[in-house]
Amino acid sequence: MSPSSSARAILTALLLALAFFPHALYAQFSEGDSVSVAEALKVAEASNGVRFTYRLDLIAGRYLPAAALTTSLEDLLSALGAVGIGYERKETGIILFAVQSPRDAFHVVGRIVDSGTGEPLSFATVSWQESGGLRGVAANSEGMFVLSDSQTDEINNAPLHFSRLGYEPVTIALQDLVDLRVVRLTPAESSAPEVVVSDFLIETELDSAFARMLSPGLSSPLGETSVLRSLQSLPSVSISGGLSGGVSVRGSQSDGFQVLIDGMPVYSQTHFFGLFDALNADALRTVGFYYGIAPSSYQAPPGGTLSFVTRGGPQNRLEQSVALSNSSVKGLLGGPLPRRLGSWIVSGRQSILNQLQWFGNESLIEQGLNVWRPTSVTQTVANRRNSIFPGQANAEFYDVHAKVSADLSRSFAVRVSFYDGGDSSNQMARRFLPLSAIRNSNPVELSDVSTSYSWGSDASSLQLRYSPGGRAYGTLQVGVSHFNSDYAKDDFTYSIPPLGDRPQSGLTFVDTLLSSNDLRDGAINVDAGIVNPRGEILAGASVHRYRVAFSESSAIRDEPFDEHLGAILGEGYIEIRQRVLRGWLVQLGTRVHHFSGGRYTRLSPRVRIQRAGGRRIGGYLGYSRNYQFLHQLYIENTVGSYFWTLSRDGEPPGEADNFVGGLSVRPLPRAVLQIDGYAKRLGNLRQHESVVSRRRIRDAGAVLSPWVADTRGKSVGVELLARFGFGNVVLTHAYTLSRSTVWNVAIQEGRVFPAESDRRHQYAMRLRYSPGRGLGLDAAFYAASGVPNSLSFTDAAESERLGPYHRLDVSAVYDFGIGRANASMRIGVYNVYNRENPWYRTPVAVLNRDAPLADRITFTNADVYDLGILPSFELRLRL
């Protein structure tokens, strides 16, 4: 995508916001404004001829409704009582003093923010010791928290600890907090974004240390910090190889997994065939991972949501950093706005794969584009040779992040965010192809072929945030997202699906495949919330305008497929999060959807009951129904090539019923044991025809479009997670026993098949050691049973599953100083013992030298292997 198109996208967002700005801001928010007690007293003295006497620390940090400026003196004195200020009339004036507020009205409302940028810190924690145990509350998505009257009684003189993953904790006394109200945390020295996980009990307010198992800062064996790759440390995420088509969570297809940047969807999640995240971790601060019962404020497709927030720049200095890895060069620049109204930040990353041919970059391009991949064919087939010879290759990727944050007043802030990224890759090759138009005939000749794939993606948004001094807040966001892609392969391997009662054996051959896709998404979101002593009430609405164009030219179709669709998705939600009993939290909400493409109206109820964190025994139960109206379909074995389509008449939205439950035990302060169970029912899934091509299609009409609809699925599993900390070592184990199946009445007589990503057993171990002096060591071991073998659907001689998968990744980071600058060096190795892990099994074209008349192209079933040993490095300098 060109820079000019990205500029037009952000300009569109700004124009839409300006059109909506006057009505939304003044109509909805002006009545809820507030003034400081000091200002109200000055106005009262001037208008009533009275003098107030008080200590400055008594009124510091206290606010009254804006109406206090125009009320009578008696009404003002009553309002002062509501904020804990009493009075006594004297001949010389009115003396003010502190009083105990009524028990049912006394509470402390505060906000936790980044000390440098002023950005609210979502889900930061407030904790204290009580009766030998740890108790506390969490801030909401706006960094706001409430301490109720009962909690302040429990705290007494105990210090309050404020913490957030990626920040230095602070301790403040309750009385100081009453006056202060705003707590500022300083970022810790780390280049990695923190990850806050939702449906493990580690999402609870007091367990941010447990969430550190997902910190991707050390675990970067491919040279680039990857949040998506770090998620494989959780038992809920399917283990995948280096080249990956997406993230599969608890049996959901990868298209059911959503990535957001500052609230807007990013429709391409990875660079370079899944090796690297499409979003640069240098520009990110907060990451929220919701995969079970997501809040109703999120659209939340069946496979979960990964929500990124672009970090702000510092407000008191200029920040600069540069980094070089084996795959890219990147830089970051940020600083304050004039008059310290806010901050700005710009971060960019550009690949150097073409410029520096090191660490096997060229072979990565060959494998990513499926021009040539290591297989078992050379080990099992005699008197035959490869039919393809890779030639010149080119590949590059880039991404740019930018954000401007301005605090126009104490209660009103503006955030403008922009992202643009893309990939471009192509490779030439020579391969043997038949001279005749008859497929797989002889004789053959060596012909030139090429493969290319490119995509561009951008997301921009304007957010207006209103946060008065009281308990309410609201946001208005206008944004656009855009994705386009082009894929062309001269030698795509086709397998014609057996139709009806025809023989099981389909035809396999090589021919051309072309596809292109364009998706545009414009959105307006309005959210509001009120925090109270026992929780929070949220409500909001959104409108998305989608436009999708897709075309595909396939050798198995007489005419190219081409479609242009548009639809509007309107949604509204409400959610209540409350403490109902001592130590128990309830999340109860619903989201309603109306989709114009097919006129579908759906309801997404979500309920979750949880015993609060910080206790030796915790647990939760939950249920949700989730829908998806956008569908991403992968072309088999291409990794990079996929396209988006919409729900429509006759093809309802995808859906999932999700039942979850869990129990955690803390036998020691630094040990947590947890068991979780889930059951998920999936409906109305889409699969590209290449994925189901080796199964018998009962009805030829089922493949009139390039995908098969109305596929059903089910996934059940039990997950075990254990974390132990001792000294400078943290050890985490994650194990999953699961089963995921799919079926379609039009395919293979409606038989039930294992899902593509189904692994019955999965284990991940992570060891982190921090000996001090700037050194950190990390080791991750993954093991899993084999995925299903799609060839076994029509070939009884094939095994049902591939062989087991296991690999070891290691990395080390060293932080040191160079003058006034801070530097870090990271090295890593992917697949340390160079295991040939089966990735998938497919027919591989070979040149048969034993043909009776002449050389002939034949196909031999072979295992295709994941990446072998791959070293990497990154050198970073912060000025």
Secondary structure as GFF3:
##gff-version 3
##sequence-region A 1 879
A	DSSP	alpha_helix	3	29	.	.	.	ID=ss1
A	DSSP	three_ten_helix	30	32	.	.	.	ID=ss2
A	DSSP	beta_strand	34	36	.	.	.	ID=ss3
A	DSSP	alpha_helix	37	48	.	.	.	ID=ss4
A	DSSP	beta_strand	52	53	.	.	.	ID=ss5
A	DSSP	alpha_helix	56	59	.	.	.	ID=ss6
A	DSSP	beta_strand	63	65	.	.	.	ID=ss7
A	DSSP	three_ten_helix	66	69	.	.	.	ID=ss8
A	DSSP	alpha_helix	73	82	.	.	.	ID=ss9
A	DSSP	beta_strand	85	90	.	.	.	ID=ss10
A	DSSP	beta_strand	93	98	.	.	.	ID=ss11
A	DSSP	beta_strand	108	114	.	.	.	ID=ss12
A	DSSP	beta_strand	125	130	.	.	.	ID=ss13
A	DSSP	beta_strand	133	138	.	.	.	ID=ss14
A	DSSP	beta_strand	144	147	.	.	.	ID=ss15
A	DSSP	alpha_helix	149	155	.	.	.	ID=ss16
A	DSSP	beta_strand	160	163	.	.	.	ID=ss17
A	DSSP	beta_strand	167	168	.	.	.	ID=ss18
A	DSSP	beta_strand	170	172	.	.	.	ID=ss19
A	DSSP	alpha_helix	174	180	.	.	.	ID=ss20
A	DSSP	beta_strand	182	187	.	.	.	ID=ss21
A	DSSP	beta_strand	194	197	.	.	.	ID=ss22
A	DSSP	three_ten_helix	201	203	.	.	.	ID=ss23
A	DSSP	alpha_helix	208	211	.	.	.	ID=ss24
A	DSSP	three_ten_helix	212	214	.	.	.	ID=ss25
A	DSSP	alpha_helix	227	230	.	.	.	ID=ss26
A	DSSP	three_ten_helix	231	233	.	.	.	ID=ss27
A	DSSP	three_ten_helix	254	256	.	.	.	ID=ss28
A	DSSP	beta_strand	258	261	.	.	.	ID=ss29
A	DSSP	beta_strand	264	265	.	.	.	ID=ss30
A	DSSP	beta_strand	270	271	.	.	.	ID=ss31
A	DSSP	three_ten_helix	272	274	.	.	.	ID=ss32
A	DSSP	beta_strand	276	277	.	.	.	ID=ss33
A	DSSP	three_ten_helix	281	283	.	.	.	ID=ss34
A	DSSP	beta_strand	284	290	.	.	.	ID=ss35
A	DSSP	beta_strand	305	310	.	.	.	ID=ss36
A	DSSP	beta_strand	319	325	.	.	.	ID=ss37
A	DSSP	beta_strand	328	336	.	.	.	ID=ss38
A	DSSP	three_ten_helix	338	340	.	.	.	ID=ss39
A	DSSP	beta_strand	342	351	.	.	.	ID=ss40
A	DSSP	alpha_helix	361	368	.	.	.	ID=ss41
A	DSSP	alpha_helix	377	380	.	.	.	ID=ss42
A	DSSP	beta_strand	384	386	.	.	.	ID=ss43
A	DSSP	beta_strand	388	407	.	.	.	ID=ss44
A	DSSP	beta_strand	412	434	.	.	.	ID=ss45
A	DSSP	beta_strand	444	466	.	.	.	ID=ss46
A	DSSP	beta_strand	472	495	.	.	.	ID=ss47
A	DSSP	beta_strand	508	532	.	.	.	ID=ss48
A	DSSP	beta_strand	535	554	.	.	.	ID=ss49
A	DSSP	beta_strand	561	581	.	.	.	ID=ss50
A	DSSP	beta_strand	584	595	.	.	.	ID=ss51
A	DSSP	beta_strand	600	611	.	.	.	ID=ss52
A	DSSP	beta_strand	617	628	.	.	.	ID=ss53
A	DSSP	beta_strand	630	634	.	.	.	ID=ss54
A	DSSP	beta_strand	642	646	.	.	.	ID=ss55
A	DSSP	beta_strand	654	668	.	.	.	ID=ss56
A	DSSP	beta_strand	671	688	.	.	.	ID=ss57
A	DSSP	three_ten_helix	700	703	.	.	.	ID=ss58
A	DSSP	beta_strand	707	726	.	.	.	ID=ss59
A	DSSP	beta_strand	729	743	.	.	.	ID=ss60
A	DSSP	three_ten_helix	748	750	.	.	.	ID=ss61
A	DSSP	beta_strand	753	754	.	.	.	ID=ss62
A	DSSP	beta_strand	761	772	.	.	.	ID=ss63
A	DSSP	beta_strand	775	784	.	.	.	ID=ss64
A	DSSP	three_ten_helix	790	793	.	.	.	ID=ss65
A	DSSP	beta_strand	805	818	.	.	.	ID=ss66
A	DSSP	beta_strand	821	830	.	.	.	ID=ss67
A	DSSP	beta_strand	838	848	.	.	.	ID=ss68
A	DSSP	beta_strand	856	865	.	.	.	ID=ss69
A	DSSP	beta_strand	870	878	.	.	.	ID=ss70
###
